Amino acid sequence: MAGGFQAPRVQAGMMATLDFWFDFASTYSYPAMMRIAPLAAEAGVAVLYRPFLLGPIFKAQGWDTSPFNVYEAKGRYMWRDLERLCADLALPFRRPDPFPQNSLLAARVALIGLGDRWGEAFCRAAFRTEFAEGRRIDDTAMIGAVLTDLKLDPAAVLDAAQTDNNKQHLRQQTEEAQRLGIFGAPTFVASDGELFWGNDRLERALQWARDGR
């Protein structure tokens, strides 16, 4: 598709939308994923789920890993902050090992699901697997188990996730994130292009998407 993948945009009179950009390896994307659906429903905003890969974006900045690994003090703070945040939200939390995990497979599967009715449920389940249970989302058998729990055929879904078209879809999604100026996750982008970075900006992003200011 010329110009890369473009998410659908709302027309006049339709419900406001907010693009939710996330990487399954992103720590703060975990609480954002678990919070966004009820908050968006309350605000009257439709969420467009946009999985992408932070790796190419970090690489363009000269990093071969998460900045939380590059900057040790920042990483220590992040883990403690995430523990506090999850406790406040009553979300179970286990620090994943290794960190960051390879999120490629989960992102590809998510794109298949988001084209169907089970995508959001898969996204939440994948984040729980990684950050609540401490399991590896780069493991095909583990992703297959997640799909089985969702009453899906794991072999069929995994085959669809590895098609050339779906791989290209994820590349286009990541390229679109780069064009938008996204540099981390979670990031929320309103239909007018206004960008909000971080789990703590979710409520503000929903307000902007709804009110335009």
C-alpha positions as CSV (number, residue, x, y, z in Angstrom):
1,M,0.0,0.0,0.0
2,A,1.5,3.3,-1.0
3,G,2.6,5.5,1.9
4,G,2.3,2.6,4.4
5,F,-0.6,1.4,6.5
6,Q,-3.1,4.1,7.6
7,A,-5.5,3.6,10.4
8,P,-9.1,4.6,9.6
9,R,-10.1,8.1,10.7
10,V,-13.5,9.3,11.9
11,Q,-15.8,11.3,9.8
12,A,-17.9,14.2,10.9
13,G,-20.6,13.1,13.4
14,M,-18.9,9.9,14.2
15,M,-17.4,8.9,17.6
16,A,-14.1,10.4,18.5
17,T,-11.1,8.1,18.1
18,L,-7.7,7.7,19.8
19,D,-4.9,5.7,18.4
20,F,-3.2,3.6,21.1
21,W,0.4,2.8,20.1
22,F,2.1,0.1,22.2
23,D,4.9,-2.4,22.2
24,F,4.4,-5.7,24.1
25,A,7.9,-5.3,25.5
26,S,7.0,-1.8,26.9
27,T,6.7,-1.8,30.7
28,Y,4.2,1.2,31.0
29,S,2.2,-0.2,28.1
30,Y,1.0,-2.9,30.5
31,P,-1.0,-0.7,32.8
32,A,-2.1,1.4,29.9
33,M,-3.5,-1.7,28.1
34,M,-5.3,-2.8,31.2
35,R,-6.9,0.7,31.8
36,I,-7.8,2.0,28.4
37,A,-11.0,0.1,27.5
38,P,-13.2,1.2,30.4
39,L,-11.8,4.7,30.5
40,A,-12.4,5.1,26.7
41,A,-15.9,3.8,27.0
42,E,-16.6,6.3,29.8
43,A,-15.2,9.1,27.7
44,G,-17.1,8.1,24.6
45,V,-13.9,7.6,22.6
46,A,-13.2,4.6,20.3
47,V,-9.7,3.2,20.6
48,L,-7.7,2.1,17.6
49,Y,-5.1,-0.4,18.9
50,R,-1.8,0.0,17.1
51,P,0.9,-2.5,18.0
52,F,4.4,-1.6,16.7
53,L,8.1,-2.3,17.4
54,L,10.2,0.1,19.4
55,G,13.4,-1.6,18.4
56,P,13.9,0.2,15.1
57,I,13.1,3.5,16.8
58,F,15.6,2.9,19.5
59,K,18.2,1.8,17.0
60,A,17.8,5.1,15.1
61,Q,18.7,6.8,18.3
62,G,21.8,4.6,18.8
63,W,20.4,2.2,21.4
64,D,20.5,-1.6,21.0
65,T,18.3,-2.1,24.0
66,S,15.7,-0.3,26.2
67,P,16.8,3.1,27.6
68,F,15.9,1.6,30.9
69,N,18.9,-0.7,30.5
70,V,21.1,1.9,29.0
71,Y,20.6,4.3,31.9
72,E,20.8,2.1,35.1
73,A,19.4,4.7,37.6
74,K,16.5,5.3,35.3
75,G,15.8,1.6,35.0
76,R,15.9,1.1,38.8
77,Y,13.4,3.9,39.2
78,M,11.1,2.5,36.5
79,W,10.9,-0.9,38.1
80,R,10.0,0.5,41.5
81,D,7.6,2.9,40.0
82,L,5.9,0.1,38.0
83,E,5.6,-1.9,41.2
84,R,3.9,1.0,43.0
85,L,1.6,1.7,40.0
86,C,0.5,-1.9,39.6
87,A,-0.2,-2.2,43.3
88,D,-2.3,1.0,43.2
89,L,-4.3,-0.5,40.3
90,A,-4.5,-4.0,41.9
91,L,-2.7,-5.4,38.9
92,P,-0.4,-8.4,39.5
93,F,3.2,-7.8,38.5
94,R,6.3,-9.9,38.0
95,R,9.4,-8.5,36.4
96,P,10.0,-10.2,33.1
97,D,13.3,-11.9,32.5
98,P,14.9,-11.2,30.1
99,F,14.0,-7.5,29.6
100,P,13.1,-6.3,27.1
101,Q,11.5,-9.4,25.6
102,N,11.3,-9.9,21.8
103,S,7.8,-8.7,21.0
104,L,7.8,-9.5,17.3
105,L,5.6,-12.6,17.5
106,A,3.1,-11.1,19.9
107,A,2.8,-8.0,17.7
108,R,2.2,-10.1,14.5
109,V,-0.4,-12.2,16.3
110,A,-2.1,-9.1,17.6
111,L,-2.5,-7.7,14.1
112,I,-4.3,-10.8,13.1
113,G,-6.6,-10.6,16.1
114,L,-7.3,-6.9,15.7
115,G,-8.6,-7.7,12.2
116,D,-11.0,-10.0,13.9
117,R,-13.0,-9.8,17.2
118,W,-10.4,-11.2,19.5
119,G,-7.5,-8.8,19.2
120,E,-8.1,-6.7,22.3
121,A,-8.6,-9.8,24.4
122,F,-5.3,-11.2,23.0
123,C,-3.4,-8.0,23.8
124,R,-4.5,-8.0,27.4
125,A,-3.7,-11.7,27.8
126,A,-0.3,-11.3,26.2
127,F,0.6,-8.4,28.6
128,R,-0.7,-10.5,31.6
129,T,1.4,-13.4,30.4
130,E,4.6,-11.3,30.4
131,F,4.1,-8.8,33.2
132,A,1.8,-10.6,35.6
133,E,3.0,-14.2,35.2
134,G,6.6,-13.5,34.2
135,R,6.4,-15.8,31.1
136,R,8.1,-15.3,27.8
137,I,6.0,-13.9,24.9
138,D,8.7,-14.7,22.4
139,D,8.0,-18.4,22.9
140,T,5.7,-19.9,20.2
141,A,4.3,-22.5,22.6
142,M,3.4,-19.8,25.2
143,I,1.7,-17.7,22.6
144,G,-0.1,-20.8,21.4
145,A,-1.3,-21.4,24.9
146,V,-2.6,-17.9,25.1
147,L,-4.6,-18.4,21.9
148,T,-5.9,-21.8,23.2
149,D,-7.2,-20.0,26.3
150,L,-9.0,-17.7,24.0
151,K,-10.7,-20.7,22.3
152,L,-8.8,-20.1,19.1
153,D,-6.9,-22.5,16.8
154,P,-3.3,-21.6,17.6
155,A,-1.8,-23.3,14.5
156,A,-4.1,-21.4,12.2
157,V,-3.5,-18.1,13.9
158,L,0.3,-18.6,14.0
159,D,0.4,-19.5,10.4
160,A,-1.6,-16.4,9.5
161,A,0.7,-14.2,11.7
162,Q,3.8,-15.4,9.7
163,T,2.5,-14.6,6.3
164,D,4.4,-12.1,4.2
165,N,1.3,-9.7,4.1
166,N,1.1,-9.7,7.9
167,K,4.8,-9.1,8.3
168,Q,4.6,-6.2,5.9
169,H,1.6,-4.9,7.9
170,L,3.7,-4.7,11.1
171,R,6.6,-3.1,9.2
172,Q,4.2,-0.4,7.9
173,Q,2.8,0.1,11.3
174,T,6.3,0.7,12.8
175,E,7.2,3.0,9.9
176,E,3.9,5.0,10.5
177,A,4.9,5.4,14.2
178,Q,8.3,6.8,13.2
179,R,6.6,9.2,10.8
180,L,4.3,10.4,13.6
181,G,7.4,11.2,15.7
182,I,6.6,8.4,18.3
183,F,9.7,7.7,20.4
184,G,8.3,5.5,23.2
185,A,5.4,3.5,24.3
186,P,2.6,3.8,25.2
187,T,1.8,6.7,23.0
188,F,-1.7,8.1,22.2
189,V,-2.4,10.1,19.1
190,A,-5.7,11.9,18.6
191,S,-7.3,12.2,15.1
192,D,-5.9,15.8,14.8
193,G,-2.3,14.5,15.3
194,E,-1.9,15.6,18.9
195,L,0.5,13.2,20.6
196,F,0.6,12.1,24.3
197,W,3.3,9.9,25.6
198,G,3.1,7.7,28.7
199,N,0.5,5.8,30.7
200,D,0.1,8.8,32.9
201,R,-1.1,10.8,29.9
202,L,-4.0,8.4,29.0
203,E,-6.8,10.4,30.7
204,R,-5.6,13.7,29.1
205,A,-5.3,12.0,25.7
206,L,-8.9,10.8,26.0
207,Q,-10.1,14.2,26.9
208,W,-8.3,15.7,24.0
209,A,-9.7,13.1,21.6
210,R,-13.2,13.8,22.8
211,D,-13.0,17.6,23.1
212,G,-10.2,18.6,20.7
213,R,-8.4,20.5,23.4
